[in-house]
């Protein structure tokens, strides 16, 4: 009897003093709880990349455990170099993220002044897919371009942001491969290029087909745009499902050298770098993993998908690339053979003679 009583008391003591798991509400708070995260983008407010960034920011707040306050900081100009330096030299504590594009990735390899950062050292989080490569030469019909014969025989005035911008590179390589007569007019943002076209200052230029349709739907409703060629590979055409692009052909069909074909293929590897999200070098991988998982969850969030299609204008939403997939794209994109680098640099970073 005494033995049973001792056993009972021992069991009761264990129940009383044994640690009890804390309820979820009092467990350690997520790392990002109560914090502010700034996402840096190297464009002015209102453009496609800015809309991508702000759509991401809104849903990162929702999906990152702890629901941090996510702000967007625009640092435009300087060929994106000021924004990249701010990201690259940011605190590696999760408080700074940034958007990295193919243009920003290539700048240090092209010897662009001030590009003192190494895109291979960023901690890549992932990227929303931009879909097919929709970069397309679009000419307004008021300028008289209505056929491929017009394109091949007449001089065209094309607008671009600056030497070194993707819009400029696409036009330069198209002009070289097809033997076009191009007069360049630089210094335009995307919105101001639309105004310049309507004023007759330029005839058109390269643009993302989905963005152009979203920003100037009246041009497409009235069939005022002729889109002869795209840098997309043949299997990725049409660049978007609309009658304007039904007869758009791939620049690849005009390429006659391996060098030109290599450059076109390289351009087509940049889908994953249309708006890659990164941390500064040295940011702990466990923080990257937290945000990567949040990004992947966002890609399945119907609210995010709906807002993306509305704000960014790319339908259907193509999904999210993982950190590993973006890192592989960076590896490919930063592997420059001397002959390709020389030609690419000449076309993208040097003014035409």
N, C-alpha and C positions, 0 to 999 in steps of 0.2 A: 504493500500500500504506500509506504513512504517513498519507494522508488518511482511509482507512478506519479505521485505528487511532484517530485523533483523534476521529472521529465516534462510534466505539464507546465510548471513554472519556467523551465528553461525555454520551451517553445514560445511561451507568452513573451518572455524577455526579448527573444529574437525578433518577433513581430513588431515589438515596440521600438526597438533601436535600429532595426534594419532600415537603410536609406530608401526613401520613396522617390521614384522618378518625378522630377519637377514637371508640372503641366507645361504645355508648349508655350504658353504666354510668358512664362518666366525663364525660358531657356535662353541661351546666348543669342543675342540679336544678330541678324545677318550683317555681313561686313558693310554693305552699302546703306544700311538703314540710317536715316538722318543726314546722309551726305549729299553733296552737290557734285554732279559730274558735268564737265563742259566738253561738248563735241565741237571740234574746230573744222571748218570747211573753207576752202580757198576761193570761194566765189561770192558774188553779191547776192543779196536776198532776191528771191523770185525766180531764179533760173532752175533748170531741172535738177542739178546736183543739190541745190539748196532745198528743193522740195523733197528730194530723197532723204536728206539729212534730217529735216524737221519731222518727216513721217517716222523715221527710225527713232528719233528722240522721244516722240510722244509715246511710243509703245515700249521702248526700253524702260521707261519709268514704270510701266505696268508689269513687265515680265522679269525684271531683275529683282531677286529676293531682297526685301527691304525697301523697295520702291523709292530709290533716290530721286532727287530733283535733277532732271537732265536738261541742260541749257545748250543752245546752239550759239556759237560765236563765229561770225563771218569775218575772215581776213582776206579780202580780195586783192587781186593784183600781183605784180611781180612774178608772173608765170607760176603761181602757186607756191613759190619758194618761201615767202614769209610765213604762210600757214604751215608748211612742212617743218620749218625750223621751230616753230612754236610747239608743234606736236612732238618732234624728235627730241627736243630738250625739255619736255614737260616732266613733271613729277611722276615717277613710276609707282604711284600708290593707288591707281584706279580713278583718280579725279580728273584725268585728262584722256580723252579719246580724240580721234581725228579721222577724217576721210582722206584716203589715198587713192589716186587715180593712175592710169597708165602714164599720163603726161608727167605727173609728179615722180613716178617711179623711174622714168628714163632720164630726167634732167641731170642727175649727178654723172651719168655715163656720157652725156653729151657735152660736158664741160660748161654747163650754163653757169654764169657768174653767180656766186652766192649760194649755190646748191650744196651746202656743206652738211649733208646728211646721207645716210646709207639706208635705202629702202629695204635692204635685206635684213636689217636689224630690228625693224618694227616687230612688235608682238601682234600678229594678225589675229583678229577675232572671227571674221567671216564677212560675207558680202551678200546683199540682196542681188539676185540676178537681174540684169537689164534686158534679158531676152535675146533675140537675134541681134546681130550687128545691123542696126538700122541706119547707119550713116549713109546719106544719099544726097547726090547733087540735085538741088531743086532750083529751077529757073522760072521766073514769073513770065507768063505769056505776054504781058504788056511790052516786054523787051523783044518780042518777036521770035523767041525760041519755042518751036513747036514740033521739031523733028530731029532725029540724029544727024541728018544732013546739015541742019542749022548749027548744031553743036560743033560739028567737025570743020565747018567752013568759016564761021564768024568769030570775031573776038568777043569775049564775054568779060564783064566786070564782076568779079567775085569779092564778096566781103568776108572778113574774118576778124577774130579778136586781135591777133598779133602773130608775128613770126614765132613759131614754136607751139602754137595751140593746135589741138587735134583737128579743128576745122580747117586750119591752114595746111596741115600735113596731108589731109585727105585730098584737098584740092590740088596741091602740088604734085602728088604722085599720080593723080588722075590726069593732070595736064601733061606730065612727062610720058606716061604710058600711051595715052591716046593722041598725043601731039596737038593738044588744044592751044588756042591763042587766049591767054588769060591776062587781064589787067587787074592787079590786086589793089584793093582799097581796105586798109587795116584800121583798127581802132574801135571796132564795134563790139558791144556786148550783144548777147542774143536778142534781147528786146529791141535794141536800137537798129539791129540789122533789118528787122521786119519793117521798121519805119523807113529806113534807107531804100529798101526795095520799092516800097509804095511811092516814094518821092522820085524814083528813077535814078538815084545816085549809084546804085549797083543793080545787077541783073538777078542776083541770087547768091547761092553758096551752098556749102555742105551743111547738113543739119540732121539731127535724129528725127526720123520720120514721125514717130509717135509724138514727140514733143511739138513738132511743127503743126501737126494736126490738132493737138490740144490747144496750142497758143493762137493759131490763126485758122480756125475751122471754116471761116468764110471763104478763104482761098480754095479750099478743097470742095466745098459745096458748090462754088461757082466754076470749078474746074480751071482755075487760074494758074496752076502749077504744072510744069513739065518736069518729070523726074527721069532723066535718061539712064543714069548709071549709079550703082552703089558699090561701096567697098566690101559689101557682104560677099561671102562665098556663094557660088551658084545654088548650092543646096539649101541656102538660108533665105532665098528669095521667094516671094516678094518680101520687101522689108516690113511691110504691114499690109493687112487685108483691106485694100481700098482701090477703086478703079484707077486712081492716079498712078499707082505703082504696079499695075498689071503688066506693063511692058518694060519695067525697069530691068536692066541687065547688069550682070556682075562685071566689075572691073577686071576680074581674073580672065575673062575671055579675050581681053585685049593684050594681056601680058605676054611678051615674047621671050623673056629671059628668066633664068632661074632666080636671079637677083630680085627682079620685080615680083615674081611669084612668092619668094620668101618673105618679102616685106608685106605683101597682102595677107599672107597667112599669119604673120606676127600681129598685124592689126586685128585680125579676127580672134586672137587669143585674149583680148582685153575685156571680154564680157565680164569676167570675174573681178576686174579692176575698174568697173564703172563707178563704184562707190564703196570700196573696201573699208571696213571699220577696223581701226588699229589702236593699240596702246603704245606709249613711248617705249623705247628699248629698256629692258631691265624690269619691266612690270612683271610681278610674279605670275607664273603660269596658272596658279589656282584661281586668280582673279580673272584671267583670260577665260578659263573654263566656265566660270560662273556666267560671264556675259555671252560667251558663245552659245551656251545652252539656252539663255534667254532669247538670243537672236533666232535660234532654230525653232523655239516655241512660237515666236512671233510669226514665222513663216507659215504656221498652221492656224493662226488666229484670223478668223474671218473678218473681224473688225479691221485688222491691219491690212489684209488683202483688199478689202473694199476701199479703204482710204488710199492705199497705194495706187490702185487703178484710177481713182478719182483725181488725186493730187499729182501723181507722177505721169499718168497717162499711158502706162504700158499695160496692155491687156492681152491675154490673161497674165496674172502675176506668175513669173517663171520659177519662183522658189528662192531658197537661201543656200549659198555655198558655205561649207564648213571652213574652219580655220585651215585645215590641211589642204583643202582644195584651192584656197586662195594662195597659200604658200607655194603650192606647185605652180600656179600661174605666174607668181612672182619669179620663181626660179627660171621658168621658160623665158619670161619677158626680159630678164636681166642677163641672159646668155647671148651676148652680142658677138657674132663673128666680125672680124675687121672689115670685110667688104660690105656686109649688111649695115654695120654701124656707120661706116663712111657715107653710104648712100642715104640712109635714114636721116643722118644728121644733116646732110646737105639739103634734103627735101624738107625736113621739118624745122630746122633751126637756122637756116640761112635764107636771107632775102633773095628772091630771084634776080638774076643779072639781066 
